[in-house]
Protein backbone atom coordinates (compact mmCIF):
# COMPACT_ATOMS: atom_id res chain seq x y z
CA UNK A 1 0.00 0.00 0.00
CA UNK A 2 1.22 3.50 -0.88
CA UNK A 3 4.10 2.32 -3.02
CA UNK A 4 5.03 3.63 -6.46
CA UNK A 5 2.07 6.03 -6.49
CA UNK A 6 1.79 9.66 -7.55
CA UNK A 7 0.57 11.66 -4.58
CA UNK A 8 -0.25 15.34 -4.02
CA UNK A 9 -0.01 16.59 -0.45
CA UNK A 10 -2.09 19.73 0.12
CA UNK A 11 -0.70 21.81 2.99
CA UNK A 12 2.83 21.73 4.41
CA UNK A 13 2.33 22.06 8.18
CA UNK A 14 3.32 19.28 10.54
CA UNK A 15 1.17 16.50 9.11
CA UNK A 16 2.14 17.29 5.51
CA UNK A 17 5.83 17.21 6.40
CA UNK A 18 5.57 13.86 8.19
CA UNK A 19 3.41 12.31 5.47
CA UNK A 20 5.87 13.38 2.78
CA UNK A 21 8.78 11.73 4.61
CA UNK A 22 6.94 8.42 4.93
CA UNK A 23 5.67 8.40 1.36
CA UNK A 24 8.94 9.32 -0.35
CA UNK A 25 10.75 6.56 1.55
CA UNK A 26 8.22 4.09 0.13
CA UNK A 27 9.09 4.97 -3.45
CA UNK A 28 6.21 7.31 -4.23
CA UNK A 29 6.34 10.38 -6.44
CA UNK A 30 5.35 13.16 -4.02
CA UNK A 31 4.35 16.75 -4.77
CA UNK A 32 3.73 19.06 -1.81
CA UNK A 33 1.69 22.20 -2.43
CA UNK A 34 1.17 25.13 -0.03
CA UNK A 35 -0.27 28.59 -0.72
CA UNK A 36 2.34 30.22 1.51
CA UNK A 37 5.58 31.48 0.05
CA UNK A 38 8.60 29.27 0.63
CA UNK A 39 10.47 32.02 2.48
CA UNK A 40 7.99 32.04 5.38
CA UNK A 41 8.12 28.26 5.90
CA UNK A 42 10.65 26.06 7.68
CA UNK A 43 13.70 26.09 5.39
CA UNK A 44 15.40 23.15 7.12
CA UNK A 45 12.38 20.89 6.66
CA UNK A 46 11.99 21.99 3.06
CA UNK A 47 15.65 21.21 2.35
CA UNK A 48 15.32 17.81 4.04
CA UNK A 49 12.33 16.85 1.93
CA UNK A 50 13.76 18.31 -1.24
CA UNK A 51 16.94 16.30 -0.75
CA UNK A 52 14.78 13.19 -0.37
CA UNK A 53 13.07 13.87 -3.69
CA UNK A 54 9.86 15.68 -2.77
CA UNK A 55 8.71 18.23 -5.36
CA UNK A 56 7.33 21.55 -4.09
CA UNK A 57 4.84 24.10 -5.41
CA UNK A 58 4.64 27.15 -3.16
CA UNK A 59 2.75 30.44 -3.23
CA UNK A 60 -0.48 29.38 -4.96
CA UNK A 61 -2.69 26.48 -6.00
CA UNK A 62 -2.23 26.32 -9.80
CA UNK A 63 -5.32 25.15 -11.67
CA UNK A 64 -3.32 22.66 -13.71
CA UNK A 65 -1.37 21.06 -10.86
CA UNK A 66 -3.89 18.34 -9.98
CA UNK A 67 -4.78 15.99 -12.81
CA UNK A 68 -5.94 12.42 -13.35
CA UNK A 69 -2.37 11.11 -13.15
CA UNK A 70 -2.43 11.41 -9.34
CA UNK A 71 -3.50 8.42 -7.27
CA UNK A 72 -4.16 10.24 -3.99
CA UNK A 73 -4.73 13.71 -2.62
CA UNK A 74 -3.59 13.88 1.00
CA UNK A 75 -5.25 16.93 2.58
CA UNK A 76 -4.03 18.74 5.66
CA UNK A 77 -6.91 18.60 8.17
CA UNK A 78 -7.13 22.40 8.26
CA UNK A 79 -7.72 22.77 4.51
CA UNK A 80 -11.39 23.63 3.77
CA UNK A 81 -13.59 20.77 2.63
CA UNK A 82 -14.62 22.79 -0.43
CA UNK A 83 -11.07 23.64 -1.55
CA UNK A 84 -10.85 23.55 -5.35
CA UNK A 85 -8.38 20.65 -5.31
CA UNK A 86 -10.69 18.61 -3.07
CA UNK A 87 -13.63 19.20 -5.39
CA UNK A 88 -11.55 18.47 -8.49
CA UNK A 89 -10.14 15.27 -6.99
CA UNK A 90 -13.65 14.00 -6.41
CA UNK A 91 -14.58 14.82 -10.01
CA UNK A 92 -11.51 12.91 -11.24
CA UNK A 93 -12.13 9.94 -8.93
CA UNK A 94 -8.95 10.56 -6.93
CA UNK A 95 -9.10 9.43 -3.29
CA UNK A 96 -9.00 12.35 -0.84
CA UNK A 97 -7.58 11.23 2.49
CA UNK A 98 -5.43 12.68 5.24
CA UNK A 99 -2.22 11.78 7.02
CA UNK A 100 -3.99 9.71 9.72
CA UNK A 101 -5.94 7.62 7.24
CA UNK A 102 -2.79 7.03 5.21
CA UNK A 103 -0.64 6.11 8.23
CA UNK A 104 -3.37 3.84 9.64
CA UNK A 105 -3.01 1.57 6.62
CA UNK A 106 0.71 1.19 7.41
CA UNK A 107 0.29 0.17 11.06
CA UNK A 108 1.44 -3.20 12.45
CA UNK A 109 -1.32 -5.79 12.18
CA UNK A 110 -2.09 -6.50 15.86
CA UNK A 111 -1.68 -3.03 17.32
CA UNK A 112 -4.36 -1.82 19.76
CA UNK A 113 -5.84 1.61 19.02
CA UNK A 114 -7.64 3.86 21.49
CA UNK A 115 -9.21 6.85 19.70
CA UNK A 116 -10.90 9.75 21.50
CA UNK A 117 -13.17 12.35 19.97
CA UNK A 118 -15.84 14.81 21.09
CA UNK A 119 -16.56 18.52 21.07
CA UNK A 120 -14.85 19.24 24.38
CA UNK A 121 -12.50 17.29 26.61
CA UNK A 122 -10.63 15.40 23.88
CA UNK A 123 -7.16 16.56 24.84
CA UNK A 124 -7.65 16.16 28.58
CA UNK A 125 -9.15 12.69 28.20
CA UNK A 126 -6.48 11.62 25.72
CA UNK A 127 -3.64 12.87 27.92
CA UNK A 128 -5.00 11.26 31.08
CA UNK A 129 -5.71 7.98 29.28
CA UNK A 130 -2.19 7.97 27.89
CA UNK A 131 -0.69 8.70 31.34
CA UNK A 132 -2.61 5.84 32.97
CA UNK A 133 -1.71 3.31 30.28
CA UNK A 134 1.89 4.54 30.14
CA UNK A 135 2.24 4.07 33.91
CA UNK A 136 0.83 0.57 33.54
CA UNK A 137 2.59 -0.65 30.39
CA UNK A 138 5.57 1.64 29.83
CA UNK A 139 7.02 2.38 26.40
CA UNK A 140 4.63 0.13 24.51
CA UNK A 141 2.08 2.98 24.86
CA UNK A 142 2.40 5.69 22.17
CA UNK A 143 0.60 9.04 21.95
CA UNK A 144 -0.43 10.51 18.57
CA UNK A 145 -3.07 12.36 16.59
CA UNK A 146 -4.62 15.78 16.94
CA UNK A 147 -2.79 16.25 20.24
CA UNK A 148 0.28 17.37 18.31
CA UNK A 149 1.98 14.18 17.11
CA UNK A 150 1.09 13.16 13.55
CA UNK A 151 0.56 9.42 13.28
CA UNK A 152 3.22 9.28 10.56
CA UNK A 153 5.78 10.64 13.03
CA UNK A 154 5.44 7.62 15.35
CA UNK A 155 5.22 4.80 12.81
CA UNK A 156 8.79 3.69 13.45
CA UNK A 157 8.07 3.40 17.20
CA UNK A 158 5.20 0.95 16.78
CA UNK A 159 5.14 -2.82 16.70
CA UNK A 160 2.47 -5.49 17.02
CA UNK A 161 2.09 -5.23 20.81
CA UNK A 162 1.96 -1.41 20.94
CA UNK A 163 -0.99 0.51 22.35
CA UNK A 164 -1.72 3.66 20.35
CA UNK A 165 -3.65 6.43 22.13
CA UNK A 166 -5.01 9.08 19.76
CA UNK A 167 -7.00 12.29 19.85
CA UNK A 168 -9.06 12.54 16.68
CA UNK A 169 -10.64 15.78 15.47
CA UNK A 170 -13.58 16.36 13.16
CA UNK A 171 -11.20 17.85 10.60
CA UNK A 172 -9.32 14.55 10.54
CA UNK A 173 -12.46 12.41 10.51
CA UNK A 174 -13.83 14.24 7.46
CA UNK A 175 -11.32 12.42 5.22
CA UNK A 176 -11.16 9.07 6.99
CA UNK A 177 -13.06 5.94 5.99
CA UNK A 178 -10.99 2.87 6.91
CA UNK A 179 -9.60 3.95 10.31
CA UNK A 180 -10.96 1.53 12.91
CA UNK A 181 -10.13 1.87 16.62
CA UNK A 182 -10.40 -1.05 19.02
CA UNK A 183 -11.71 1.36 21.66
CA UNK A 184 -13.41 4.62 20.69
CA UNK A 185 -14.45 7.32 23.17
CA UNK A 186 -17.12 9.98 22.61
CA UNK A 187 -16.70 12.64 25.32
CA UNK A 188 -19.65 14.82 24.31
CA UNK A 189 -21.26 16.50 21.31
CA UNK A 190 -22.50 20.08 20.83
CA UNK A 191 -22.46 22.63 17.97
CA UNK A 192 -18.92 23.51 16.88
CA UNK A 193 -16.82 23.98 13.74
CA UNK A 194 -19.90 24.92 11.74
CA UNK A 195 -17.74 27.27 9.65
CA UNK A 196 -15.62 24.28 8.58
CA UNK A 197 -18.28 21.59 8.16
CA UNK A 198 -21.10 23.93 7.06
CA UNK A 199 -23.85 22.60 9.40
CA UNK A 200 -24.33 20.96 12.78
CA UNK A 201 -25.90 17.93 11.13
CA UNK A 202 -22.76 17.44 9.05
CA UNK A 203 -20.56 17.97 12.10
CA UNK A 204 -22.48 15.25 13.97
CA UNK A 205 -22.23 12.92 10.99
CA UNK A 206 -18.47 13.44 10.72
CA UNK A 207 -17.87 12.93 14.44
CA UNK A 208 -19.79 9.66 14.39
CA UNK A 209 -17.57 8.27 11.61
CA UNK A 210 -15.09 7.20 14.30
CA UNK A 211 -17.60 4.61 15.51
CA UNK A 212 -19.11 3.50 12.21
CA UNK A 213 -16.09 1.40 11.21
CA UNK A 214 -16.09 -0.56 14.46
CA UNK A 215 -17.34 -4.13 14.68
CA UNK A 216 -18.88 -6.15 17.50
CA UNK A 217 -15.34 -7.05 18.57
CA UNK A 218 -14.65 -3.40 19.43
CA UNK A 219 -15.72 -1.19 22.33
CA UNK A 220 -17.28 2.28 22.29
CA UNK A 221 -17.30 4.41 25.44
CA UNK A 222 -20.12 6.94 25.33
CA UNK A 223 -21.41 9.88 27.38
CA UNK A 224 -24.82 8.70 28.58
CA UNK A 225 -25.84 12.24 29.56
CA UNK A 226 -25.40 13.69 26.07
CA UNK A 227 -28.50 13.16 23.94
CA UNK A 228 -26.72 13.82 20.65
CA UNK A 229 -24.03 11.26 21.47
CA UNK A 230 -26.66 8.65 22.27
CA UNK A 231 -28.80 9.42 19.23
CA UNK A 232 -25.88 9.44 16.79
CA UNK A 233 -24.51 6.10 18.03
CA UNK A 234 -27.73 4.13 18.39
CA UNK A 235 -26.99 1.99 15.30
CA UNK A 236 -23.26 1.36 15.72
CA UNK A 237 -22.13 -2.27 15.91
CA UNK A 238 -19.56 -2.09 18.70
CA UNK A 239 -20.00 -3.13 22.31
CA UNK A 240 -21.41 0.07 23.82
CA UNK A 241 -20.44 1.09 27.36
CA UNK A 242 -21.56 4.25 29.11
CA UNK A 243 -20.49 6.81 31.69
CA UNK A 244 -22.72 9.32 33.48
CA UNK A 245 -21.96 12.09 35.96
CA UNK A 246 -25.66 12.60 36.78
CA UNK A 247 -27.25 9.15 37.01
CA UNK A 248 -26.41 5.78 38.53
CA UNK A 249 -26.25 3.59 35.43
CA UNK A 250 -24.96 0.21 34.34
CA UNK A 251 -21.44 1.41 33.59
CA UNK A 252 -19.34 4.17 35.12
CA UNK A 253 -21.17 6.58 37.44
CA UNK A 254 -20.96 8.61 40.64
CA UNK A 255 -22.38 7.39 43.94
CA UNK A 256 -21.88 9.31 47.17
CA UNK A 257 -19.27 11.45 45.40
CA UNK A 258 -17.26 8.35 44.44
CA UNK A 259 -16.66 7.27 40.84
CA UNK A 260 -17.69 3.65 40.45
CA UNK A 261 -17.09 1.29 37.54
CA UNK A 262 -20.06 -1.05 37.71
CA UNK A 263 -19.81 -2.31 41.32
CA UNK A 264 -16.15 -1.33 41.87
CA UNK A 265 -15.25 1.88 43.67
CA UNK A 266 -12.45 3.75 41.89
CA UNK A 267 -11.80 7.22 43.34
CA UNK A 268 -13.44 9.94 45.43
CA UNK A 269 -14.25 12.99 43.32
CA UNK A 270 -12.62 15.19 45.95
CA UNK A 271 -9.30 13.47 45.23
CA UNK A 272 -9.36 14.59 41.58
CA UNK A 273 -7.19 17.72 41.21
CA UNK A 274 -8.66 18.97 37.92
CA UNK A 275 -11.80 20.98 38.58
CA UNK A 276 -15.27 20.92 37.08
CA UNK A 277 -17.97 18.38 36.29
CA UNK A 278 -16.67 18.11 32.73
CA UNK A 279 -13.29 16.98 34.04
CA UNK A 280 -14.96 14.37 36.24
CA UNK A 281 -16.50 13.03 33.02
CA UNK A 282 -13.10 13.09 31.31
CA UNK A 283 -11.71 11.03 34.20
CA UNK A 284 -14.58 8.57 33.92
CA UNK A 285 -13.88 8.00 30.24
CA UNK A 286 -10.18 7.45 30.93
CA UNK A 287 -11.01 5.03 33.74
CA UNK A 288 -13.21 3.00 31.41
CA UNK A 289 -10.42 2.70 28.85
CA UNK A 290 -8.01 1.63 31.60
CA UNK A 291 -10.47 -1.03 32.75
CA UNK A 292 -10.58 -2.46 29.21
CA UNK A 293 -6.84 -3.09 29.60
CA UNK A 294 -7.19 -4.43 33.18
CA UNK A 295 -4.96 -1.70 34.61
CA UNK A 296 -4.48 -2.18 38.39
CA UNK A 297 -6.69 0.17 40.38
CA UNK A 298 -3.76 1.69 42.28
CA UNK A 299 -2.19 2.78 38.98
CA UNK A 300 -5.47 4.44 37.93
CA UNK A 301 -5.89 6.23 41.26
CA UNK A 302 -2.31 7.43 41.57
CA UNK A 303 -2.22 8.69 37.99
CA UNK A 304 -5.43 10.67 38.41
CA UNK A 305 -4.26 12.16 41.70
CA UNK A 306 -1.02 13.32 40.04
CA UNK A 307 -2.72 14.71 36.93
CA UNK A 308 -2.85 18.52 36.97
CA UNK A 309 -4.61 18.90 33.65
CA UNK A 310 -3.54 19.99 30.19
CA UNK A 311 -1.55 23.19 29.94
CA UNK A 312 -3.68 26.22 29.10
CA UNK A 313 -6.99 24.38 29.59
CA UNK A 314 -8.40 25.32 32.97
CA UNK A 315 -4.87 24.78 34.23
CA UNK A 316 -4.23 25.36 37.92
CA UNK A 317 -1.23 27.68 38.11
CA UNK A 318 -0.56 28.49 41.74
CA UNK A 319 -2.05 29.72 45.00
CA UNK A 320 -0.70 33.11 46.10
CA UNK A 321 -1.82 34.54 49.46
CA UNK A 322 -4.86 32.24 49.42
CA UNK A 323 -5.93 33.30 45.90
CA UNK A 324 -6.06 30.45 43.36
CA UNK A 325 -5.06 31.25 39.79
CA UNK A 326 -6.29 29.29 36.76
CA UNK A 327 -5.09 29.62 33.16
CA UNK A 328 -7.81 28.81 30.64
CA UNK A 329 -6.43 30.72 27.66
CA UNK A 330 -7.62 27.94 25.32
CA UNK A 331 -11.18 29.11 26.09
CA UNK A 332 -11.42 31.02 22.83
CA UNK A 333 -15.22 30.71 22.60
CA UNK A 334 -18.21 31.29 24.84
CA UNK A 335 -18.93 27.58 25.41
CA UNK A 336 -15.51 26.94 26.93
CA UNK A 337 -15.86 29.91 29.27
CA UNK A 338 -19.30 28.66 30.33
CA UNK A 339 -17.66 25.37 31.29
CA UNK A 340 -14.89 27.16 33.17
CA UNK A 341 -17.30 29.34 35.18
CA UNK A 342 -19.39 26.27 36.02
CA UNK A 343 -16.32 24.70 37.61
CA UNK A 344 -16.02 27.12 40.53
CA UNK A 345 -18.28 27.84 43.49
CA UNK A 346 -16.08 30.48 45.11
CA UNK A 347 -15.95 34.24 44.38
CA UNK A 348 -14.32 34.60 40.96
CA UNK A 349 -12.49 37.39 39.17
CA UNK A 350 -12.58 36.61 35.47
CA UNK A 351 -10.40 38.08 32.74
CA UNK A 352 -12.49 38.28 29.54
CA UNK A 353 -11.82 39.50 26.03
CA UNK A 354 -9.42 39.44 23.13
CA UNK A 355 -9.99 39.43 19.39
CA UNK A 356 -13.29 40.86 18.18
CA UNK A 357 -15.26 38.08 16.49
CA UNK A 358 -18.79 39.17 17.36
CA UNK A 359 -19.00 36.71 20.25
CA UNK A 360 -22.15 37.15 22.37
CA UNK A 361 -21.04 37.67 25.97
CA UNK A 362 -24.69 37.69 27.05
CA UNK A 363 -24.54 33.90 26.64
CA UNK A 364 -22.47 33.92 29.85
CA UNK A 365 -25.30 35.51 31.85
CA UNK A 366 -26.48 32.24 33.41
CA UNK A 367 -22.93 31.36 34.51
CA UNK A 368 -21.82 34.50 36.37
CA UNK A 369 -23.44 33.85 39.75
CA UNK A 370 -20.05 33.61 41.46
CA UNK A 371 -18.34 36.35 39.44
CA UNK A 372 -17.48 39.33 41.68
CA UNK A 373 -15.34 41.27 39.18
CA UNK A 374 -14.73 41.27 35.42
CA UNK A 375 -11.47 42.42 33.89
CA UNK A 376 -12.05 43.35 30.23
CA UNK A 377 -9.04 43.15 27.89
CA UNK A 378 -8.15 43.22 24.23
CA UNK A 379 -9.87 44.36 21.09
CA UNK A 380 -13.42 43.61 22.31
CA UNK A 381 -12.94 45.05 25.81
CA UNK A 382 -15.61 47.71 25.34
CA UNK A 383 -18.28 45.09 24.67
CA UNK A 384 -17.10 43.11 27.70
CA UNK A 385 -17.39 46.33 29.73
CA UNK A 386 -20.96 46.78 28.49
CA UNK A 387 -21.78 43.17 29.43
CA UNK A 388 -20.47 43.68 32.96
CA UNK A 389 -22.35 46.97 33.33
CA UNK A 390 -25.62 45.41 32.14
CA UNK A 391 -25.27 42.72 34.79
CA UNK A 392 -24.18 45.08 37.61
CA UNK A 393 -20.78 43.42 38.00
CA UNK A 394 -17.82 45.71 38.73
CA UNK A 395 -15.88 45.74 35.46
CA UNK A 396 -12.52 47.33 34.65
CA UNK A 397 -11.26 47.74 31.10
CA UNK A 398 -7.65 47.55 29.91
CA UNK A 399 -6.06 47.04 26.51
CA UNK A 400 -3.34 44.70 27.74
CA UNK A 401 -3.40 41.60 29.92
CA UNK A 402 -0.56 42.79 32.16
CA UNK A 403 -2.53 45.90 33.20
CA UNK A 404 -5.74 43.95 33.72
CA UNK A 405 -3.89 41.35 35.75
CA UNK A 406 -2.57 44.03 38.13
CA UNK A 407 -6.14 45.22 38.72
CA UNK A 408 -7.33 41.64 39.26
CA UNK A 409 -4.70 41.21 41.97
CA UNK A 410 -5.55 44.56 43.56
CA UNK A 411 -9.27 43.74 43.91
CA UNK A 412 -8.79 40.09 44.92
CA UNK A 413 -9.20 38.79 48.44
CA UNK A 414 -8.32 35.64 50.33
CA UNK A 415 -10.34 32.69 48.99
CA UNK A 416 -10.93 34.19 45.55
CA UNK A 417 -10.44 32.50 42.20
CA UNK A 418 -8.60 34.52 39.55
CA UNK A 419 -9.48 33.03 36.17
CA UNK A 420 -8.18 33.79 32.69
CA UNK A 421 -10.95 32.41 30.49
CA UNK A 422 -11.27 34.98 27.71
CA UNK A 423 -14.09 33.56 25.53
CA UNK A 424 -12.06 35.16 22.75
CA UNK A 425 -9.26 34.34 20.36
CA UNK A 426 -5.88 35.93 21.05
CA UNK A 427 -4.90 37.05 17.55
CA UNK A 428 -5.54 40.74 18.25
CA UNK A 429 -2.27 40.80 20.24
CA UNK A 430 -0.69 37.33 20.21
CA UNK A 431 0.46 34.91 17.55
CA UNK A 432 -1.27 32.11 19.45
CA UNK A 433 -3.33 31.79 22.61
CA UNK A 434 -0.63 29.76 24.37
CA UNK A 435 1.55 32.89 24.47
CA UNK A 436 -1.28 34.71 26.24
CA UNK A 437 -1.56 31.87 28.74
CA UNK A 438 2.18 31.83 29.37
CA UNK A 439 2.14 35.58 30.03
CA UNK A 440 -0.63 35.06 32.58
CA UNK A 441 1.35 32.30 34.29
CA UNK A 442 4.49 34.45 34.34
CA UNK A 443 2.54 37.26 35.99
CA UNK A 444 1.27 34.84 38.64
CA UNK A 445 4.75 33.53 39.38
CA UNK A 446 6.06 37.09 39.67
CA UNK A 447 3.46 37.71 42.36
CA UNK A 448 4.84 34.78 44.31
CA UNK A 449 8.23 36.45 44.49
CA UNK A 450 6.91 39.68 45.99
Secondary structure, DSSP 4 states (H G I P E B T S, - for coil): ---S-EEEEE--HHHHHHHHHHHHHTT-EEEEEESS-GGGS-HHHHHHHHHHT-EEEESS--TTT--TT-SEEEE-TTS-TT-HHHHHHHHHT-EEE-HHHHHHTTS-TT-EEEEEE-SSSHHHHHHHHHHHHHHHHGGGEEEEETTTB-GGGGGGG--TT-EEEEE--HHHHTT-SS---SEEEE----S--HHHHSSHHHHHHHHHHHHHT--TTSEEEEETT-HHHHHHTTT--SEEEEE-SSS--SSEEEETTEEEETTEEEEEGGG--S-SHHHHHHHHHHHHHHHHTT--HHHHHHHHHH----TTSSEEEEEETTEEEEE-TT--SHHHHHHHHHT--S-EEEEE--S-S---GGGGGGG-TTEEEEEE-STTHHHHHHHHHHTT-EEEE-SSHHHHHHHHHHH--TT-EEEE--SS-STTT-SSHHHHHHHHHHHHHHHHT-
